[in-house]
């Protein structure tokens, strides 16, 4: 029983971290795109 609970917790944590990583990655990509646009507008 304890092994199953730990396994489920690890799987849930992994899914959560993957989602957070994906959101973080997308946020950085959007920031870079925005920065590029602003830089090109200034030139």
Secondary structure, 3 states (H helix, E strand, C coil): CHHHHHHHHHHHHHHHHHHHHHHHHHHHHHHHHHHHHHHHHHC
